[in-house]
Amino acid sequence: MQQTELAVNCEGLVKFYKTKDFEVMALQGLDLEVQTGELMAIIGSSGSGKSTLLNILGGLDRPTAGKVSVNGQDMLTISNKELIKYKREKAGFVWQNSARNLISYLKVQENVEFPMVLKSASGKKARAIELLELVGLSKKRKSRIDELSGGEQQRVAIAIALANNPGLLLADEPTGSVDTKTTGMILDIFYELNQMGNTVIIVTHDLAISRRVNRVLAIRDGRASSEYIRQNLYAEALDSIGDLRGDSAEGEHEELLVIDKVGRVQLPKEYIDTLKITGGKDKVLAELDENRIILVKKQKDE
């Protein structure tokens, strides 16, 4: 089904952190559009800005400049009061470290009910049981958190993030500390949530996730560098969610370079390394050949 509404819209998004001695530009004019109901992954090396982006979308950090809206909410001008409500009701967050997701002295069901208590929502028990059923832990609802495995704790964290039915689910390295089998289970849950209409954005280094979503955004040096788009959208034809974990699924990702609104583009690092291009010193000649742009490295004596 073709989506027309934007869940996330970033234009020239800037975020810098300033200390007494130095200033760090975490995001440098990033552009991004995410359709409502989309399931996508964001990848990038450490320090690329991907977690900063996720924190801004989740209301955990404020942008410095540019434009960013989530389901119509302007994250640049949002008031402190509105931000508290946004984090409680509009965006669900799943951390890699389960200790940030869970309250250790509460039982499983109580953990899932807690966000609804803060919202003063009705039907907390029924909603909690429904979500624990969704993540396959209904039989563990009376268990203590320390009685669960790491993978089970992470699935409880997903249920907690969904408690107030947010319009956006954000996950920061959700499979970083679990085994392969649990990774598959978590991937199943994300896919099922997406099939139910939830917008899901995952920051990950885990190729088991990034290879199994239709769209992957690569961030480098605080800007969108390239997108990997699956050529054969095979997921729509699968008979079961579990098939997503199989190696038989067809379809390969094609890398597309992202050109921002002022025409900037980042060349893949392997191209730069092959041509031995040194940033700020070497120059390239751009030639337009019908529907192609050809870049030619200029020799220093030319």
C-alpha positions in Angstrom: 0.0 0.0 0.0 1.4 3.3 -1.0 1.9 5.7 1.9 1.4 9.5 1.4 1.7 10.9 4.9 5.1 11.6 6.5 5.9 10.3 9.9 9.3 12.0 10.0 10.4 15.0 8.0 13.9 16.5 8.5 15.3 19.4 6.5 18.7 20.7 7.1 18.7 19.3 10.6 21.7 20.5 12.7 22.8 19.5 16.2 25.9 20.6 17.9 27.2 20.0 21.4 29.2 22.8 23.0 31.5 22.5 26.0 34.0 24.9 27.5 36.8 23.7 25.3 35.3 22.5 22.1 32.2 22.1 19.9 31.0 18.9 18.2 28.8 19.0 15.2 26.8 15.7 15.5 24.3 16.5 12.6 25.3 18.8 9.8 22.3 19.6 7.7 20.6 16.2 7.5 17.6 15.6 5.3 15.3 12.7 5.8 11.7 11.7 5.0 10.0 8.6 6.6 6.6 7.6 5.4 3.9 6.7 7.9 3.9 2.9 8.4 7.5 2.4 7.1 10.0 0.0 8.6 13.5 1.2 8.0 17.0 0.9 9.5 19.7 3.5 10.0 23.4 2.5 9.9 26.6 4.4 10.4 29.9 4.2 12.2 30.4 5.3 15.7 30.1 9.1 15.9 28.3 9.4 12.6 25.2 11.0 14.2 22.7 8.2 14.0 22.0 7.9 17.7 21.8 11.7 17.9 19.1 11.6 15.2 17.2 8.9 17.1 17.3 10.9 20.3 15.9 14.0 18.6 13.1 12.0 17.0 12.3 10.5 20.4 12.2 13.8 22.2 15.3 12.9 24.3 17.3 15.7 22.8 16.5 19.0 21.1 17.8 20.0 17.6 20.0 23.1 17.3 18.7 24.3 13.9 16.9 23.2 10.8 13.5 21.6 10.6 12.3 18.4 12.1 8.7 17.2 12.6 7.4 13.8 13.8 3.8 13.1 12.9 3.2 16.8 12.5 4.9 17.8 15.8 7.6 20.5 15.4 10.5 19.2 17.5 12.3 22.5 17.2 9.6 24.7 18.8 7.9 22.1 21.1 7.4 23.4 24.7 8.8 21.6 27.7 5.3 20.6 28.7 4.4 19.3 25.3 7.8 17.4 25.2 6.9 15.5 28.3 3.6 14.4 26.8 5.3 13.6 23.5 7.9 11.3 25.1 5.2 9.6 27.2 2.6 9.1 24.5 3.8 9.8 21.0 7.2 8.0 20.7 8.2 4.6 22.1 11.9 4.0 22.7 13.8 0.6 23.0 17.4 0.8 24.3 20.1 -1.7 23.7 20.8 -1.8 27.5 17.7 -3.4 29.0 18.4 -1.7 32.3 17.4 1.6 30.7 14.0 0.1 29.6 13.0 -1.8 32.8 12.3 -1.1 36.5 14.0 -4.0 38.2 11.8 -4.0 41.4 8.5 -4.3 39.4 7.2 -7.5 37.9 6.9 -7.9 34.1 3.3 -6.9 33.8 3.8 -4.0 36.2 6.6 -2.7 34.0 4.3 -2.7 31.0 1.6 -1.0 32.9 3.8 1.8 34.3 3.8 4.1 31.2 -0.1 3.9 31.3 -0.1 4.8 35.0 1.8 7.9 34.2 -0.8 8.7 31.5 -3.6 7.8 33.9 -5.0 5.5 31.2 -7.8 3.1 31.7 -7.6 -0.6 30.9 -4.0 -0.9 31.9 -4.1 -4.6 32.8 -5.8 -5.7 29.6 -3.5 -3.6 27.5 -0.4 -5.0 29.3 -1.6 -8.6 28.8 -2.3 -7.9 25.1 1.2 -6.6 24.6 2.9 -9.4 26.5 1.0 -11.8 24.3 2.2 -10.0 21.2 5.9 -10.4 22.3 5.4 -14.0 23.4 5.7 -13.4 27.2 2.2 -13.7 28.5 3.2 -16.6 30.7 6.0 -14.5 32.3 3.8 -11.6 33.3 4.1 -12.3 37.0 7.8 -13.0 36.9 10.5 -10.7 38.3 12.8 -9.0 35.8 15.9 -10.8 37.1 14.2 -14.1 36.3 14.2 -13.3 32.6 16.9 -13.9 30.0 18.4 -10.9 28.2 16.3 -11.6 25.1 13.1 -11.8 27.2 14.0 -8.5 28.9 14.3 -6.9 25.5 10.9 -8.2 24.4 9.4 -6.7 27.6 11.1 -3.5 26.7 9.3 -3.5 23.3 6.0 -4.1 25.1 6.7 -1.1 27.4 7.5 1.1 24.4 4.1 0.2 22.9 2.1 0.7 26.1 0.6 4.1 25.2 0.2 3.2 21.5 2.7 5.7 20.2 2.8 6.7 16.5 6.5 6.0 16.2 8.7 3.2 17.6 12.4 3.9 17.8 15.0 1.2 18.6 18.7 1.9 19.3 20.7 -1.3 18.7 17.9 -3.5 20.0 19.7 -6.8 19.1 23.2 -5.7 20.2 23.3 -7.9 23.3 21.2 -11.0 22.3 21.9 -14.2 20.4 20.9 -15.0 16.8 17.7 -16.8 17.7 16.5 -13.9 19.8 17.5 -11.5 17.1 15.1 -13.4 14.8 12.3 -13.2 17.3 12.8 -9.4 17.8 12.9 -9.0 14.0 9.6 -10.9 13.8 8.0 -8.6 16.3 9.1 -5.4 14.5 7.8 -6.8 11.2 4.5 -7.7 12.8 4.2 -4.3 14.4 4.9 -2.7 11.0 2.2 -4.9 9.4 -0.2 -3.5 12.0 0.6 0.1 10.7 3.3 1.1 13.1 6.2 3.3 11.9 9.5 1.6 13.1 13.0 3.1 12.9 15.9 1.0 14.0 19.5 2.1 14.5 21.7 -0.9 14.1 25.0 -2.5 13.3 23.3 -5.8 12.9 23.2 -7.0 9.3 20.5 -9.5 10.2 18.2 -6.5 10.5 19.6 -4.1 8.0 19.5 -6.7 5.2 15.9 -7.6 5.9 14.2 -4.2 5.7 13.4 -2.6 2.4 15.1 0.7 3.1 18.4 1.4 4.9 19.8 4.9 5.4 23.5 5.3 5.9 24.7 8.4 7.8 28.2 9.7 7.6 29.7 12.8 9.3 26.2 14.0 10.4 24.5 13.8 7.0 22.6 11.3 5.0 25.2 9.6 2.8 23.4 6.9 0.9 20.3 4.8 0.9 20.0 1.1 0.3 16.7 0.2 -1.4 15.6 -3.4 -1.9 15.0 -4.1 -5.6 12.5 -6.9 -5.1 10.1 -6.0 -2.4 9.6 -9.7 -1.5 8.3 -9.1 2.0 4.8 -8.4 0.7 4.6 -11.9 -0.9 5.7 -13.8 2.2 3.2 -16.2 3.8 4.6 -15.9 7.3 6.6 -13.5 9.3 9.2 -16.2 10.1 10.2 -16.3 6.5 11.9 -13.0 6.9 14.6 -14.8 8.8 15.2 -17.3 6.1 18.2 -17.2 3.7 15.9 -18.0 0.8 14.3 -14.6 0.6 15.0 -12.9 -2.7 16.0 -9.3 -3.3 19.2 -7.3 -3.1 19.7 -3.7 -1.9 20.8 -1.1 -4.4 22.9 1.7 -3.0 21.7 5.2 -3.9 23.6 8.3 -3.1 21.6 11.0 -1.2 21.7 14.5 -2.7 20.6 17.1 -0.2 18.6 20.2 -1.0 21.6 22.3 -1.8 23.2 19.7 -4.1 25.7 18.2 -1.8 26.5 14.5 -2.1 28.9 12.2 -0.2 30.9 9.7 -2.4 31.3 6.2 -1.0 34.4 5.8 1.0 35.7 3.0 -1.1 35.6 5.3 -4.2 37.5 8.0 -2.4 40.1 5.4 -1.2 40.5 3.9 -4.7 41.0 7.3 -6.3 43.2 8.5 -3.4 41.2 11.6 -3.0 42.3 13.9 -0.1 39.5 16.0 1.2 40.0 19.8 0.8 43.1 19.4 -1.4 42.2 17.3 -4.5 39.7 18.6 -7.0 37.4 16.7 -9.3 35.9 17.8 -12.7 32.1 17.2 -13.0 30.8 16.5 -16.5 27.2 16.1 -17.5 26.7 13.3 -20.0 23.0 13.1 -20.9 21.5 11.6 -17.7 24.8 10.8 -16.1 27.2 12.9 -14.0 30.8 11.9 -14.4 33.4 12.9 -11.8 37.0 12.9 -12.9 39.9 13.5 -10.5 42.1 16.3 -11.6 45.8 15.7 -11.5 47.8 18.3 -9.5 49.9 19.3 -12.6 46.8 19.9 -14.7 
